[in-house]
């Protein structure tokens, strides 16, 4: 593709499109619009009930060893 043409046409890069698609899928799973079980997909944060604005914060466990990262 010609350099700079993406901006003129209003196109997004591949990384931006992939991120957008992933965020849309997470939204669908968390709101029950997809057939994936929420419990196997992720856990909600234990502090989700005390958050301002929303209660859908995801819990991401930290890796104990560098190998698991």
N, C-alpha and C positions, 0 to 999 in steps of 0.2 A: 504494500500500500504506500502511496505517496506520503512523505512526511508532512505533517500538519493538516492533512486532509481529514483526519478524524475530528479535529476541532471544528472545521468548516461544516462538516456533515452532522456533527453532534453525536458521533459514535463514541462508545466506551472501549477501553482496552479489555483484553481477555481476562485479566486478573480482576478488574472491576465487575465484569459480567458474572464471573464465577462467584465472587463474594455476594453479589446481589441474589443470585440463585440460591446459594446456601442459606442466606438470611430468610428468604421466602419459605424455604423448606422447614426451617426451624420454627417459623411462625405457624405454619400449617400443622406441624406436629404438636406444638404446645397448645394450640387452640382447638384440637380435635378435628381438624378438617382433612387429616390424612389418616390412614389406617395403621400407622405405626404406634406401638404401645409407648406411652410417655415414660413409663418406669424403666424400660430397657434402654431408652434413648439417652436420658439424662435425669439428674435430680435437681429439684429446686433448692435454692439456698436456704439454710436454716434461719437466716435473718431476713427472709423475704417478707415476713409479716410486718417487720418494722421499717420497711423502706418507704420513702416518700415517692409517690407517683405510680408505682406498679408493684405487683407481687410476683412477677415472672422471672426474677433473677436466677440464672443457672449456677449450680455449684460445680466448680471445676476442681477435682482433687489434685493436689500437688504431688509431683513425683518425688519419691524419697531418694532414689538413686539417679545419677546422671544417665544411666543406660536406658531408663524407662522414659526419658523425655523424648 
